[in-house]
Amino acid sequence: MVKFGRHLQFFLEFEQPAEEHHYVVPYNDLREYITHRTHIEFECEWRNSLRASSDDYVRSTTQMWHRIFRAVACHPESRGATQDIAIRLYVSLMGTHDARDLLRFMKSILSVAVMNSEALRKLVKKFDKSSKVRCIDGESVDDDSFALSSTLLPEIYSSIFTTGQASLRTCIDQIRALLDEDDDDSVLYGSLPSQNEDERAVRKRADELSWLHKMISSLPETDCNRLVAHRGFHSIKDRSDRRPLENSLSAYEAAWTAGVGLCECDVALTKDEKIVLAHDEDFSRLALNSSHVNAKRLVRDLTMKEIIALTFKSGTRPPLLIDVLRSACAIGGHAKLIIEIKAGNTEMTAALARMLKRHPDLAAHVEAIMSFDLWAMHKLKMELEENFYSHHHDSNSSIEEEKKSGDCKESDSLYNPSTPPMPKLLLLTVADQPKRSYELWLNITDDLTPLTDQWLVSSTGGVTRSLDGVYLRYQKDMHSPAGISALKKLREQGYVVGVWCLASEDPDDYKTLDFLGNECGVNYYNTDLPRSFAKSSSSLKSIRSSSSLTNEE
């Protein structure tokens, strides 16, 4: 079961542009009709939503085409122009800025159309599932007499907001091509000219890097492989005098060259569809001039040109994801990213899938992709399997098992040495009662059946897919016998398990990493690498030595 209702709620709250008023199916309200109203009332309200969705799509696309043809009316070729000619004229006459605005408007129409189509389909599926078993003479029996799929699904698939999606995607792709902008085109990365840096600040930075190199070299290899540098090797206080700023290219290069293999990053999609590293909705916290108008604008409303002009406190700019991956590729095979997608950002899943398809050499440096948005993760799983990895296999079985069973051949593209393995796709969860609509709460000592049997598994078009695992918020109960057993059980079931921590609230030290990894089987442990992570390199070496002796015995 994919938590589509949570995803839709977050989309309404954060992702739908405030200046654009689209109709979105009241999914959660209609779900109540399934259990508390008659099938006639449900069918009536469902059709009202279908009509409203169609009306909104017609209104929005009509507005879009009026905008295009008004702009090109003076050009002779506009008379009787086909769609592609009209769009070509618009981009040519109006220029890049207006073309990007039109592109954004088109994408918002498409996003809402996809949401509405999926919401109505899921509602029919839920209705049929809930009405299948009826009570007759005190006994539960299967009864398909009230099933609505055969009646209502044809109405969805023939509706204008469903059939029109393909045409709208074609228009979007055409504008992208005319702008000659790939989502991930690299932009030359640079820093502002340095000006007589203070020697003390230089010594501080050198001291931090020296500490990092010594600490990492002292870690047992198994523990080092589990360590994930949260937003790179950075300062959690947003200072740049000792360490690089978070999500900056230098933060990742410093970690990887010191021997850290895995780093976590956050990504956002710019107005001109570049995948840029950013944790917050805007750059006001990290900008050199936090009062600058662009520092306060949402990242999704900024072009890459505007972001380049927005200098960070460290004198650098936010890097593109492809910049960071190219650095990882240059540094070596051990350098990899764990990428977090912000909840509700459905466009990001498609953008990531396109980037990985275009750059398979860089895909090998993406260890995992994760999100609190369960629906988005299942959508990404489907997009990657269908558009990038031509061989579809059951995600619960390993490549080696399929080879042994004879289900796969060495000729399959998935096993071609030039095809990188698919990144692990993971669900992020919280440890307390959810504060946001998209969050899923998981207590490690509770029954984990909803996680393994519902959240991580999705069935679409007769194909069952599973996410690869879960990234859990740290909980004290992970140290209890019940917590240890639960984590081990997840690993025994073949799931990948990561643990993330909240700064100043959760432990961030070697002892916790070592316990969760060696006692519970945890694969990943996020850390901000505080100086207190290991009290001294000598203490780590003693741990390493004792560990080796124990293994030999």
C-alpha positions in Angstrom: 0.0 0.0 0.0 1.5 3.3 -1.1 0.6 6.3 1.1 -0.7 8.3 -1.9 -3.0 10.4 0.4 0.0 11.7 2.3 1.9 12.5 -0.9 -1.1 14.4 -2.3 -1.5 16.4 0.9 2.1 17.5 0.8 1.7 18.4 -2.9 -1.2 20.6 -2.0 0.6 22.3 0.9 4.1 22.9 -0.6 4.5 22.0 -4.3 1.5 23.6 -6.0 2.4 27.2 -7.0 0.3 29.6 -5.0 -0.4 31.8 -8.0 -1.9 28.9 -9.9 -5.3 27.6 -8.8 -5.8 24.1 -10.1 -8.5 21.7 -9.0 -7.1 18.7 -7.1 -9.2 15.7 -6.4 -10.2 15.7 -2.7 -8.8 12.2 -2.3 -9.0 11.8 1.5 -12.6 13.1 1.5 -13.7 10.7 -1.1 -12.1 7.8 0.8 -14.5 8.5 3.5 -17.4 7.9 1.1 -16.1 4.4 0.5 -16.7 3.4 4.1 -19.4 5.7 5.3 -21.7 6.3 2.3 -23.6 4.2 -0.2 -22.0 3.1 -3.5 -24.4 5.5 -5.3 -23.2 8.4 -3.3 -19.6 7.5 -3.8 -20.1 7.1 -7.6 -21.9 10.5 -7.7 -19.1 12.3 -5.9 -16.4 10.5 -7.9 -18.0 11.6 -11.2 -18.2 15.2 -9.8 -14.4 15.1 -9.3 -13.9 13.6 -12.7 -15.8 16.5 -14.3 -14.0 19.1 -12.2 -10.7 17.6 -13.2 -11.6 17.7 -16.8 -12.9 21.2 -16.6 -9.7 22.4 -14.9 -7.5 20.7 -17.5 -9.4 22.3 -20.4 -9.4 25.7 -18.7 -5.6 25.5 -18.0 -4.6 24.2 -21.4 -6.8 26.7 -23.2 -5.2 29.5 -21.1 -1.8 28.1 -22.1 -2.5 28.0 -25.9 -4.1 31.5 -25.8 -0.9 32.7 -24.2 1.2 31.1 -27.0 -0.9 32.3 -29.9 -1.3 35.8 -28.6 2.4 36.1 -28.4 3.0 34.8 -32.0 0.0 36.4 -33.7 2.1 38.9 -35.6 4.2 36.2 -37.3 3.0 34.9 -40.7 3.7 31.3 -39.8 1.2 31.5 -36.9 -1.8 31.2 -39.2 -3.1 27.7 -38.9 0.1 26.7 -37.1 0.4 23.2 -35.7 1.4 22.8 -32.0 5.0 22.3 -32.7 5.3 25.3 -35.0 3.4 27.5 -32.5 5.8 26.5 -29.7 8.8 27.0 -31.8 7.6 30.5 -32.7 6.9 31.3 -29.1 10.4 30.4 -27.9 12.0 32.2 -30.8 10.0 35.4 -30.4 9.6 35.6 -26.6 13.1 34.5 -25.5 14.4 32.2 -22.8 12.8 33.9 -19.8 9.2 33.7 -21.0 9.8 30.2 -22.5 10.9 29.0 -19.0 7.8 30.5 -17.5 5.7 28.7 -20.0 7.5 25.5 -19.4 6.9 25.8 -15.7 3.1 26.5 -16.3 2.9 23.4 -18.6 4.6 21.2 -15.9 2.2 22.4 -13.2 -0.8 21.5 -15.5 0.8 18.0 -16.2 1.6 17.4 -12.5 -2.0 18.1 -11.5 -3.4 16.0 -14.3 -1.3 13.0 -13.3 -2.3 13.5 -9.6 -6.0 13.6 -10.4 -5.9 10.7 -12.8 -4.0 8.6 -10.2 -6.3 9.7 -7.3 -9.4 8.7 -9.2 -8.0 5.4 -10.2 -6.9 4.5 -6.7 -10.3 5.5 -5.3 -12.0 3.0 -7.6 -9.5 0.3 -6.7 -10.1 1.0 -2.9 -13.9 0.9 -3.4 -13.8 -2.4 -5.2 -11.5 -3.9 -2.6 -13.7 -2.8 0.3 -17.0 -3.9 -1.3 -15.8 -7.3 -2.5 -16.5 -9.0 0.8 -20.1 -8.6 2.0 -22.0 -10.1 4.9 -24.9 -12.3 3.8 -26.9 -14.2 6.5 -24.1 -13.7 9.0 -21.4 -15.0 6.7 -18.7 -13.1 4.7 -18.8 -14.0 1.0 -17.1 -12.6 -2.1 -19.4 -10.3 -4.1 -18.4 -8.4 -7.2 -21.8 -7.0 -7.9 -20.8 -3.5 -6.6 -17.4 -3.4 -8.3 -17.0 -0.2 -10.2 -13.7 -0.7 -12.1 -15.4 -1.8 -15.3 -17.7 1.2 -15.2 -15.5 4.0 -13.9 -12.0 3.2 -15.1 -12.9 3.7 -18.8 -14.2 7.1 -17.9 -10.8 8.0 -16.4 -8.8 6.7 -19.3 -10.9 8.4 -21.9 -11.0 11.7 -20.0 -9.3 14.8 -21.5 -6.9 15.2 -18.5 -5.7 11.6 -19.0 -5.5 11.4 -22.7 -4.0 14.9 -23.0 -1.0 14.1 -20.8 1.0 12.6 -23.8 0.4 15.7 -25.9 1.4 17.9 -23.0 4.6 15.9 -22.4 5.5 16.3 -26.1 5.1 20.1 -25.8 7.3 20.1 -22.6 10.0 18.0 -24.3 10.0 20.3 -27.3 10.5 23.5 -25.2 13.4 21.7 -23.4 15.0 20.8 -26.7 14.5 24.4 -28.1 16.1 25.8 -25.0 18.9 23.3 -25.5 19.0 22.6 -21.8 19.4 19.2 -20.2 18.3 18.9 -16.6 21.8 18.1 -15.6 24.1 20.1 -17.9 27.3 20.9 -15.9 28.1 24.5 -15.2 31.7 25.4 -14.6 32.2 25.3 -10.9 34.2 28.1 -9.4 34.9 30.2 -6.3 35.2 33.9 -5.9 38.7 35.1 -6.0 40.4 34.7 -2.6 41.7 37.8 -0.9 44.5 37.6 1.6 43.0 34.8 3.7 43.9 34.9 7.4 46.6 32.5 8.3 44.8 31.4 11.4 41.7 30.4 9.4 44.0 28.4 7.0 45.5 26.6 10.0 42.0 25.8 11.4 41.0 24.3 8.1 44.2 22.3 7.8 43.7 21.1 11.4 40.1 19.9 10.6 41.2 18.0 7.5 44.1 16.4 9.4 41.8 15.3 12.1 39.4 13.8 9.5 42.1 11.9 7.7 43.6 10.4 10.9 40.1 9.5 12.3 38.9 7.8 9.2 42.2 5.9 8.8 41.8 4.6 12.3 38.4 3.2 11.8 37.9 -0.5 11.1 37.1 -1.0 7.4 33.7 -2.5 8.1 32.6 0.5 10.2 34.1 3.0 7.7 31.9 1.4 5.0 28.8 2.0 7.1 29.6 5.7 7.9 27.6 8.2 5.9 28.9 11.9 6.0 25.7 13.9 6.4 25.7 16.7 3.8 29.4 16.0 3.4 32.2 17.1 5.8 30.6 20.3 6.9 30.0 22.7 9.8 26.6 22.2 11.4 26.8 25.8 12.6 26.9 27.1 9.0 30.4 28.5 9.5 33.1 28.2 6.8 36.2 29.1 8.8 37.0 25.5 9.8 34.9 23.3 7.5 33.2 23.7 4.2 29.5 24.6 4.1 26.9 21.8 3.8 26.0 20.4 0.4 29.0 22.2 -1.2 31.3 20.5 -3.6 34.3 21.0 -1.3 32.3 19.3 1.6 32.1 16.1 -0.5 35.6 16.2 -2.0 37.1 16.7 1.5 35.2 13.6 2.8 35.9 11.4 -0.2 39.6 12.2 -0.4 39.9 11.5 3.4 38.6 8.0 2.8 34.9 8.4 3.6 33.1 6.3 1.0 29.5 7.5 1.4 28.1 11.0 1.7 24.4 12.1 1.9 23.0 15.1 0.0 19.7 16.9 -0.5 18.5 17.9 -4.0 16.1 20.4 -5.5 15.0 21.2 -9.0 15.5 24.7 -10.3 13.2 26.7 -12.5 15.2 25.7 -15.6 15.2 22.0 -14.4 18.7 21.7 -13.1 19.2 19.3 -10.2 21.0 21.4 -7.6 22.1 20.5 -4.0 19.9 22.3 -1.4 18.4 21.3 1.9 16.2 24.2 2.7 13.4 25.7 0.5 15.6 28.8 0.0 19.2 29.8 0.4 18.8 32.5 3.1 20.6 30.5 5.8 23.7 29.9 3.7 23.8 33.0 1.5 26.6 35.6 2.0 23.9 38.3 1.8 20.9 36.7 3.4 18.7 39.8 2.7 19.2 39.5 -1.0 15.9 39.0 -2.8 17.1 35.8 -4.5 18.3 34.3 -1.2 14.7 34.4 0.0 13.1 33.0 -3.1 12.2 29.3 -3.3 14.9 27.3 -5.0 12.4 26.0 -7.5 11.7 29.6 -8.6 15.4 30.4 -9.3 17.2 29.7 -12.6 20.8 28.3 -12.4 22.1 31.6 -13.6 20.5 33.3 -10.6 21.9 30.7 -8.3 25.4 31.1 -9.6 25.1 34.8 -8.8 24.0 34.0 -5.3 27.3 33.6 -3.4 27.5 31.5 -0.3 29.2 32.5 3.0 32.2 30.4 1.9 32.5 32.3 -1.5 31.3 29.4 -3.5 27.9 28.6 -5.1 25.5 25.7 -4.7 26.7 22.8 -7.0 24.7 20.8 -9.5 24.3 17.2 -8.6 26.2 16.3 -11.8 29.1 18.4 -10.6 29.4 16.4 -7.4 29.0 13.0 -9.2 31.7 13.9 -11.7 34.0 14.7 -8.7 33.1 11.3 -7.2 33.9 9.6 -10.5 37.3 11.4 -10.7 38.2 10.5 -7.0 37.5 6.8 -7.3 35.0 4.0 -7.2 34.6 4.2 -3.4 33.1 7.7 -3.6 29.3 7.5 -3.7 26.2 9.6 -2.8 23.1 8.8 -0.9 20.5 11.2 -2.3 17.4 12.5 -0.5 14.4 13.7 -2.5 12.1 16.1 -0.7 8.6 14.9 -0.2 6.0 15.9 -2.8 8.6 16.7 -5.5 7.3 14.4 -8.2 9.2 16.2 -10.9 12.5 15.3 -9.2 11.9 11.5 -9.6 11.6 12.0 -13.4 14.6 14.3 -13.5 16.8 11.9 -11.6 15.7 9.0 -13.8 16.6 11.0 -16.9 20.0 12.0 -15.5 20.9 8.4 -14.6 19.8 7.2 -18.1 22.0 9.9 -19.8 25.0 9.3 -17.6 25.3 5.6 -16.7 29.0 6.1 -15.7 27.9 8.5 -13.0 25.0 6.3 -11.9 27.6 3.9 -10.5 28.4 6.6 -7.9 24.8 6.8 -6.6 24.6 4.3 -3.7 21.0 5.0 -2.8 18.1 7.4 -3.2 15.6 8.0 -0.3 12.6 10.0 0.6 9.9 10.4 3.2 7.5 10.4 0.3 6.6 6.7 -0.1 4.5 7.3 -3.3 7.4 9.1 -5.0 9.8 6.3 -4.2 7.6 3.7 -5.7 7.2 6.0 -8.7 10.9 6.3 -9.1 11.3 2.5 -8.8 8.9 2.0 -11.7 10.6 4.8 -13.8 14.1 3.4 -13.3 13.0 -0.2 -14.2 11.0 0.8 -17.2 13.3 3.6 -18.7 16.8 2.7 -17.6 17.1 -1.0 -16.7 15.6 -3.0 -19.5 15.7 -6.3 -17.5 12.9 -6.3 -14.9 13.6 -8.6 -12.0 11.9 -9.2 -8.7 13.6 -6.8 -6.3 13.3 -9.3 -3.4 15.7 -11.8 -5.3 19.3 -11.1 -5.8 21.1 -11.1 -9.1 23.1 -14.1 -8.2 19.9 -16.1 -7.3 18.4 -15.2 -10.7 21.6 -16.3 -12.5 21.6 -19.6 -10.7 18.0 -20.3 -11.4 18.5 -19.6 -15.1 16.0 -16.8 -15.2 18.6 -14.3 -16.4 21.3 -14.6 -19.0 24.7 -12.8 -19.1 23.4 -11.1 -22.2 20.7 -9.3 -20.3 21.5 -5.6 -20.1 21.4 -5.6 -16.3 24.5 -7.7 -16.2 26.3 -5.9 -18.9 29.5 -4.5 -17.3 28.7 -1.1 -18.8 25.3 -1.0 -17.0 25.7 0.1 -13.3 23.6 -1.5 -10.6 20.3 0.2 -9.8 20.7 2.5 -6.7 19.0 1.2 -3.6 15.7 2.9 -3.1 14.8 3.5 0.6 11.9 4.9 2.7 12.7 7.5 5.3 10.7 7.2 8.6 10.4 9.2 11.8 10.6 8.0 15.4 7.9 10.1 17.0 4.3 11.0 16.1 4.4 12.6 12.6 4.4 16.4 12.5 4.0 16.6 8.8 1.4 15.0 6.5 3.9 13.0 4.5 5.8 11.4 7.4 5.5 7.7 8.4 6.1 6.8 12.0 7.8 3.5 12.9 8.6 2.4 16.4 11.3 -0.2 16.2 9.8 -2.4 18.9 6.3 -2.5 17.4 5.1 -4.9 14.7 7.0 -4.2 11.5 4.4 -6.0 9.3 3.0 -2.7 7.9 6.5 -1.7 6.8 7.4 -5.0 5.1 4.0 -6.0 3.8 2.4 -2.7 2.9 4.7 0.3 2.7 7.7 -1.2 1.0 5.6 -3.2 -1.5 3.6 -1.8 -4.4 1.6 -3.5 -7.1 0.9 -1.7 -10.4 -0.4 -3.1 -13.6 0.0 -6.7 -12.3 3.7 -6.1 -11.5 4.8 -6.2 -7.8 7.8 -4.1 -6.9 9.5 -3.6 -3.6 11.7 -0.9 -2.3 15.1 -2.0 -1.1 14.8 -1.0 2.6 14.3 1.7 5.1 16.2 4.6 6.7 15.1 4.9 10.3 15.4 7.8 12.8 17.6 6.7 15.7 15.7 5.4 18.7 17.1 4.4 22.1 15.1 1.1 21.9 17.5 0.1 19.1 19.8 -0.9 22.0 17.2 -3.1 23.7 16.9 -6.8 22.9 13.6 -6.2 21.1 15.2 -3.4 19.0 18.2 -5.5 18.1 16.0 -8.4 17.1 13.8 -6.2 14.9 16.8 -4.7 13.1 18.3 -8.1 12.6 15.0 -9.5 11.3 14.8 -6.7 8.7 18.3 -7.6 7.5 17.5 -11.3 7.4 14.5 -10.5 5.2 16.9 -9.0 2.7 16.1 -5.3 3.4 18.8 -2.6 3.6 18.7 -0.6 6.9 20.0 2.9 7.5 19.8 5.1 10.6 19.7 8.9 10.6 20.2 11.1 13.6 19.0 14.6 14.6 21.8 16.9 15.6 21.9 17.7 19.4 19.2 15.1 20.1 20.6 11.8 19.1 24.0 10.3 19.7 26.6 10.9 17.0 29.7 8.9 17.9 31.7 5.9 16.9 30.3 3.8 19.8 26.8 4.0 18.4 28.0 3.4 14.8 29.9 0.3 15.9 27.0 -1.1 18.0 24.3 -0.6 15.3 26.6 -2.0 12.6 28.1 -5.0 14.4 25.3 -6.0 16.8 22.2 -5.0 14.7 23.5 -5.4 11.1 22.7 -1.8 10.1 24.1 -0.9 6.7 24.3 2.9 7.0 24.8 5.4 9.8 24.5 9.1 9.2 26.9 11.3 11.0 27.9 15.0 11.1 31.4 13.9 12.1 31.7 16.0 15.2 35.1 16.2 16.9 33.7 14.1 19.7 32.9 11.3 17.2 36.0 9.5 18.4 37.8 10.9 21.4 41.2 10.1 19.9 42.7 8.2 17.0 44.7 6.1 19.5 41.5 4.9 21.2 40.2 3.9 17.8 43.3 2.0 17.0 43.0 0.0 20.2 39.4 -0.8 19.3 40.6 -1.9 15.9 43.3 -4.1 17.4 41.0 -5.8 19.9 38.5 -6.4 17.2 41.1 -8.1 15.0 42.3 -10.3 17.9 38.7 -11.3 18.6 38.2 -12.3 15.0 41.4 -14.3 15.0 40.4 -16.2 18.1 
